[in-house]
Structure formats: C-alpha cells, structure tokens
Amino acid sequence: MRRREFLLWGAGLAALAAGCGADPRPLGVPLSLVVPAVVGGHDDPFARELRRVVTERGLARAAAVTACEGDKASIKDFTRGAGRGRLLVAGPALVNTAGTAPLARMAGEWSVVVAPMGSRLRDFDGLAAALRKSTGSILMGGRAYGGADHVLCGLVAKGLGADARLVDFAAFPGKDGLLGALLDGRVAAGVGGVAQFAPQIRAGRVRALAVSSPERLPEVDAPTLMESGVRLVHADWRGLLASDSLREDDRAHLLDICRGVGASAEWSAACRRHLWTQLYLDGPDFADWLRVESTRARDVLTDLGLKQ
C-alpha cells in the first residue's frame, strides 16, 4: 500500500478542523439520498443516520432514503438528474462512478476476520497458510456477494499472493446467518463488521484473527492485517457523490451540507453508537482516493467473477 493512500485512510476529523463553525444555510429543496443495492439500498444504516442528522439539524427542508439497482444504467440515470438535492451514497462495492462528482467520504466500519473457537485456524497465520496452499479449500463467509466483506476476502487473498479467482465465498445476508454458519461448521472463516462480531468475540463464540484497520482496535483483541503480513487497510466506508451535471454552486452547497453533518455532534454520536470511525475527507484528496479505491475494488471483483 502506498504511503499516501495509507495516510488518507486516517484523515478523520482533521479534514474538518479548518471548516468547523456555524451550520451551512439549509438546502432549499428536499434531500434525496440514493443508495445503490450493492451499497445497502433502503436498509443502509449510514444513509438512515445521515438522513436523521440532516433532519435534526434542519440542513434540508426534508430528507429521504431511496434505492436504485446500482448497475451502470441506474447510475447513469442518477447522473443525468438535475435535482439540486440528490446525493448518491457510495461504498466499497460501487465501482461505476462515471458522471459523478465526489463530495465527501463520511465514515466507515472496520472489518474483522473471524473463525469458530473450535476451529483448526488458531490465528491469521493459519488462515494465510491454508489460503496460500489451496485457496479454494477454505470457504469464507460474509454478508453479500460483491459487498464489502466479499471485496475484503478477495483483497486478502491477493495480498497473500493467492489467486483471488479461486476464493470460495458464501453470502449470509441475515443478521445471524453468518454466525450460525460459523458455529455449525458450514464456513471456515468469516468477515464482518466490528459491531457485528465484537459481542460474539467477547462471548467466546468466535475467535478474532485480524482486523482491517490501520491500528489495533479497542473493541477487538487482534492484530491488524498489516501486522499479519498483508499490506492492506480496508473499511466498509460511505461517501457522498453528486451528479457531475449539477452547477458548480449547487455542488458547493451540497458539499457544505456534507461538512455540516461531518462536523456535528449528532454525527459523532451516531458513529460512536454504531462503532463507525469518522473518516471525513473531501476535495481533491477524496477524489484521488476514490479513484484509487474504485480501481482496487473493480479489479478484485472482476477476479472474484463478478461482472463490472
């Protein structure tokens, strides 16, 4: 991982320091947060919390979360829209961003790689050895095909020098589906958010092998992937994009809204409640980071057999 990319993962609240102050003027039209299905759709918690903060702080007349399929056609429909209050919610699996204008990366959740307590995989070294020896022999689980967990499984395999095309992955979209699959031996290892697995780790039901953050986390007693020999940092992040067809002053106003949310006490409280990390980044740094991150995700999803 390049040093600049690593540093940009840690941008956090520092990017807001110079711009903190009074809330921006309210948006004169309703705000629509459009969430592609590959990111989370109607049920995306980031989008719901964004809507709540925008509403509570009066940053828009009204706010709603809508969904789109997330394929190239539906993203193109978004970019053609001229509505001043439409924002596209981006995440690790959204790689088709042509025609959009990056505004801000808001927050993210670090992932944890786990195995059942009774598993032969006692630590990350054991998982790494198994993936290197026979990648397809280790069934890994996560929340959705093509989602952040699937992306991370592919990135881990590539980081270990294994063939990501051979990664065997199963999706368990239900809240407890992956945990059940781990406990009854249907999958050898799982990937999920810290909030999802931290209680199960504390209860001794699963073992944490590694976390995807740049530094160790207080919620999980496990080394980072970087410490474990995989030069990789990855989060289930959320950012906001506008249509590139918007006028410059309308885009600037939407960016002010992003900054207002990111600097608010309500957003900080929401991040603490969900165990998200504030990863605020905007301007050219966010545009550069998004270009690199989208390419990384696109390449690994292609390796995993998902058409882009």
N, C-alpha and C positions, 0 to 999 in steps of 0.2 A: 504494500500500500504506500502510495506517495505521501510524503510528509505533509504537503499542503492539504490533501484530502483528509488525512487523519486529524489535522488541526481544525478543519471546518466542521467535523463531527462534534467538536467540543465548543462550538461558538456560543450556544446557550444564551443566557441573559445579557452577555456582554454586548451583543449586537444591538440591544435596545437602550443601552445606557445613555447614549447621546440624544435619544429621541424621547425620553420619558417626559411626561408633562400632562397637560390637560388633554381630555379626550378629543378626537377629531370631531368636526361637525357631523351630525347624523346624516346617513345616506337618505336621500330624498325619495327613494323607491324601495320596495321590499327586497330583501336579500335572499337569493336562492343559492343554497349550497348543493351543487350537483355532484353526486357520488357515484362513480362507475361501480358496477357489480364486482369487478376484480379488486376494488379497494375495500368495499364493505357495504355498498348500497345503502338502503334506508336504515339499516341497523348499525351503521358505523358509529361507535361511541365518540370518536373525535369530532365528527360532524355534529352530533347532538349536543356536545358540550360547547362547541363553537357557537351554535345557534343560541344556546341558553345565555352565554356571556354577552353576545351581541344584543339580545333582547333585554337582559337585565341592565346593561349599561346604556340602553337607548341609542345604540350606534346605527340602528336602521329602524324604519317605520314598522317593519315586520320581518321575520326570518323563517325560512322553511328549508327542510332537507328533502331533496328529490333524488331520484336514481336514474341512471342510464345503463345500458348494457356494458359499455366500456370497450366495444370494438371500434375499429377505425371509422366506421360510418357514423356511429353515435358521437364519437369525439369530434368528428368533422361538423356534425350538426351543432354541437356546442360552440365551436369556434366561429361558425357563421352567425351566431346570435349576436344581436347588437344591444341586448339588455344591459343597462348600466349596473345592475345589481346581481349579476350571475357570476359565481365563482366555481371552478372545478376543483374538487378535492383530490389530491394526488397522493399516491403511496408507492411502496416498492414494486408492485406488480403493474403499475400504469407506466408503460414504456412508449406509448404513442402520444406524444405531446406536441406534434407539429401543429402550428397555427395558434398556439397558446403563448401567453406572456407570463413567465414566472414572477410571482409576487413575493411569497414568503414561505419558508419552512417553519412550522409552528411547534411541533413536539414529536416525540417518538417513544416507543416502548422497547427496551432491550429484551432480547430473547435469551432463553436458557435451553441448553441441550440436556436431556434427562434420560435415565434408564431406570427400570424397576429395581428395587432394593435387592432382590434375589438374583439379579442378572449376573452373567459372567463378565459384563462390562463394568469393571470396578472404577474406572476413571476414563478421561478422554483419550489417554494413550491407547487404551484397549480398543475403543471405538475406531480410532485412527488406524491402528494396525489392521483391524478387520476390513475397513473400507479400502485400504491400500491392497490387501491381499485378494479380496473378492468383493468388489463394490456392490454387486447385485445380490449378495447373500445377506445383506443387512437391510431389513425392511424398516424404514423410518416413517414416522407419522407426524402430521401437523393438521392445521385447521382447514386448509383449502388447497386444491390443485391450482398452481400458479400464484398463490398468495405469498405473503412474507415468509412463512415457515418453509414452503417449498423452495423459494428462492434461496433461503439460507442453507438448506440441505445441499443444493447444487453448488453454492459458493464454497461450502466447507469441503466438499469432495474435490473441487478444483484446487482449493488451497492446499490440500494434502497431496496433490499430484495424481489423484484418482480420475477416472473417466466419468464425468458428470452424466454422460449419456446412459450410463448403466445404473444410476441411482434408482432404487426401488422405493417409492413413496406412496403412502396411503393417506387419504383425507378423511378427517373426522370433524365435520362442521358443528356438531352438537357440543354443548358446554362441557359435558363429562365424557364424550365419546372417546377422545384420545386417552384420557386417564384409564378408562376401562380397558382399552386395547393394550395399554402398557401392563396393567396389572394381571391380565389373563394371558399374556404372552403372545398376543397377535402381532405386536410390533416390538422390535428390539430396542429402539431408541425413539425419542420424541423431541420435537422442537415446538416451543410455545412462548408466550409472553411471561414475563416475571410475575405479573399479578395472577396469572393463571396457575402457575406452578409453585410459587413461594409457599403457600399454605400446605401443599402436598409434600414439599420437601421438609418443612418443619415437622410435619406429622410422621415422617419416616416412611412414606409410601413410595416415593421415588427418590433417586439419587441425582443430584446436580453434577454434571460432568464438566460444563464450561458455560460461560456467559459471553454474549456477543458485544459487550460494552468495551470502551477503551480502557476502563479501570474496573477493579473489583467492585461489587455492589454490596451494600449493607444488608439487603434482603436475602441474598443467596451466598452461601459459603462455597464458592467455586472459583477456579482460575478463569481468566479471560481466554478467549481463543488465541489472542496474540501471545499470551504466556505459554500456550499449549502448542505453539509452532505453526499456527495458521494466521498469516498476516491479513487479518480481516476484522473489520468493525461493521456492524450492521444493526439497524433498528427498524421496527415496523413504524416508519415515520409518516407524518402527514404534512402536506404543504398545500398552498392555495395558488391556483393559476387563473388568469383572466383570458378572455379571448383577445387575440392579437389585433382584432378588428376594432377594438374599443379606442376611442380618442385618448390621447395621452393624459389629459386632465382627469378623465374618468378613471383610468388605471391608477393614477396617482392618488385619487380619493380612496379607491379600494385598498391600496397599499397602506394608507393612513388608518383604515379600519383594521387591517391586519396588525399594525403596530399597536393600536389601541387595545386590541384583545390580548396580544402577547405581553404587554406591559401591565395588565390589570391584575389586581389581587384575586379576582374571581377565577381567572385562567390559571394562576399559580396554585390556587386551592384545588381546582379540578385536576391538575397534573399530580399533585401530591395524593389526592384521593384515589386516582387510578394507577399510581406508580408509574406515571409517564415522566420523561425527562424533557424539560424545556430546551428545545434545540433551535431557537429562533435564529433565522438567517434570511436576509433579503438583499436586494440589489444585485450587482454583478457577481458577488460571491455565491449567492444562491443559484443564479443562472448557470454559472460554471459548474457548481457542484451537481446540479440536477442533470446537466448534460452528461457528466461522467457517470453518475449513478444510474441513469436510464440506460446508458450503453451497457453497463455492467449487468443490470437485470435482464436486458434484452438478450444478451449473449448467453447467459446461463439458462434462461427459459427456453431458448432455442435448443441448447444442449439437452435439456430435460424433455424435449419432444413436444413442446407447446408452440404452436404457430404464432408468429408475431406480425 
